[in-house]
């Protein structure tokens, strides 16, 4: 089996500014965001596992996607690649996770990034408002919960019942339409 990449290859340096004859940081961010927000199905594949190569022909995918899925299944059979989960994840083109999936052990977690961002924004807000940095030894946070009851408050029961009736009516209409289509 011969494995090749396509002829589309565009290698250019990435600089902070496009004035250095490189690709601008905004353009790179746009390119990454384009693919980071897509699922496997938008790349021409499917969102469910493929169990055998015979199922590939019936998939509603692009020819390119079909070839890539088949290639994952084929490579997964070869001895050097048997330890890789290519067959199991052929529907995701051999990759089993989201682009931003990281190891907690070897990388910073998304939670750590969110916390750092929140702390940075809080510090910016304090600077803009002229507030001092909080002192952990002098800052006291008090919080408590108290049960205040359950059910609807005054007047809410009426609106809840009205919503329930509308949903019931809509379901009955849909059921009648479906039955009418069966008899046509």
C-alpha positions in Angstrom: 0.0 0.0 0.0 1.3 3.4 -0.9 0.3 6.4 1.3 0.5 9.9 -0.2 -0.6 13.3 0.7 -2.5 15.4 -1.9 -0.9 18.1 -4.1 -2.3 20.9 -2.0 0.6 22.1 0.0 0.9 25.7 1.1 3.9 26.2 3.4 4.5 29.8 4.5 6.0 31.3 7.6 3.7 32.7 10.2 4.6 36.2 11.5 2.9 38.5 13.8 2.4 40.9 10.9 1.6 40.3 7.3 4.1 43.1 6.4 6.9 40.5 6.7 5.6 38.6 3.7 4.1 35.9 6.0 0.6 35.1 6.9 -1.0 37.4 9.4 -1.9 36.1 12.9 -5.6 37.0 12.2 -5.6 34.8 9.1 -4.1 31.9 11.0 -6.6 32.3 13.8 -9.4 32.3 11.3 -8.1 29.2 9.6 -7.8 27.3 12.9 -11.2 28.5 14.1 -12.8 27.3 10.8 -11.8 23.7 11.4 -11.9 23.8 15.2 -15.6 24.5 15.2 -16.5 21.7 12.8 -17.4 18.1 13.6 -16.3 15.1 11.7 -19.5 15.1 9.6 -18.7 18.6 8.2 -15.3 17.3 7.1 -17.1 14.8 4.8 -17.4 11.8 7.2 -20.0 10.5 9.6 -20.7 10.7 13.3 -21.0 7.0 14.0 -18.5 4.1 14.0 -17.9 2.0 10.8 -17.7 -1.7 11.6 -16.6 -3.1 8.3 -15.3 -1.9 5.0 -18.5 -3.1 3.2 -20.5 -0.4 4.9 -18.4 2.4 3.4 -19.9 2.3 -0.1 -23.4 3.0 1.3 -22.4 6.1 3.3 -23.7 9.5 2.3 -20.2 11.2 2.3 -17.9 12.8 -0.2 -15.7 10.6 -2.3 -12.7 12.1 -0.5 -14.3 11.2 2.9 -15.0 7.7 1.7 -11.4 7.2 0.7 -10.1 8.5 4.0 -12.4 6.2 6.0 -11.4 3.3 3.9 -7.7 4.2 4.3 -8.1 4.3 8.2 -9.7 0.8 8.1 -6.9 -0.5 5.7 -4.0 1.0 7.7 -5.5 -0.4 10.9 -5.0 -3.9 9.5 -1.3 -3.5 8.8 1.1 -4.8 11.5 2.9 -1.5 12.2 -0.4 0.3 12.8 -2.5 -2.4 14.7 -1.8 -0.7 18.1 -3.4 2.5 16.8 -7.2 2.9 17.1 -7.5 3.6 13.4 -10.3 1.1 12.8 -12.2 2.1 15.8 -12.1 5.7 14.9 -12.2 5.5 11.1 -15.5 7.5 11.1 -13.4 10.3 12.7 -10.6 9.8 10.2 -8.6 7.9 12.8 -8.6 10.7 15.4 -10.6 9.9 18.5 -11.0 13.3 20.1 -11.8 17.0 19.6 -8.9 19.1 18.4 -8.4 20.6 21.8 -8.4 17.4 23.8 -5.3 17.4 25.9 -3.7 15.2 28.5 -4.2 16.5 32.0 -0.8 15.1 32.9 1.3 16.6 30.1 -0.6 19.8 29.3 -2.4 22.7 30.9 -6.1 22.0 31.2 -8.9 24.1 29.8 -10.1 24.7 33.4 -6.6 26.1 34.3 -6.9 28.4 31.2 -10.3 29.6 32.2 -9.2 30.3 35.8 -6.1 32.3 34.5 -8.4 34.3 32.2 -10.9 35.0 35.0 -8.1 36.2 37.3 -6.6 38.4 34.6 -10.0 40.0 33.8 -10.7 40.5 37.5 -7.3 42.2 38.0 -8.0 44.4 34.9 -11.4 45.4 36.4 -9.8 46.2 39.8 -7.2 48.5 38.0 -9.9 50.3 36.0 -12.1 50.8 39.1 -9.1 51.7 41.3 -9.8 48.9 43.7 -7.0 47.3 45.8 -5.9 43.7 45.2 -7.7 41.4 47.6 -5.7 40.1 50.5 -6.4 36.4 51.1 -5.8 36.7 54.8 -8.2 39.6 55.2 -10.9 38.6 52.7 -13.8 36.8 54.2 -16.5 35.2 52.1 -19.8 34.5 53.7 -22.4 32.4 52.0 -25.3 30.3 53.1 -28.3 28.6 51.6 -31.8 28.5 52.9 -34.7 26.4 51.7 -37.5 28.7 50.6 -40.0 26.2 49.3 -41.0 24.4 46.1 -43.7 24.5 43.5 -45.0 27.6 41.6 -45.2 31.0 43.1 -48.2 33.3 42.8 -49.7 33.3 39.3 -47.1 30.9 37.9 -49.4 27.8 38.1 -51.7 29.5 35.5 -48.9 30.0 33.0 -47.5 26.5 33.6 -50.9 24.9 32.9 -51.4 27.1 29.8 -48.0 25.9 28.5 -48.9 22.2 29.2 -52.2 22.6 27.3 -50.5 24.2 24.3 -48.0 21.4 24.2 -50.7 18.7 24.5 -52.7 20.4 21.7 -49.7 20.6 19.4 -48.9 16.9 20.0 -52.5 15.9 19.2 -52.4 17.9 16.0 -49.1 16.4 14.9 -50.5 12.9 15.6 -53.6 13.6 13.6 -51.6 14.9 10.6 -49.3 11.8 10.8 -52.4 9.5 10.8 -53.9 11.4 7.8 -50.7 10.9 5.8 -50.8 7.2 6.4 -54.3 6.9 4.9 -53.4 9.0 1.8 
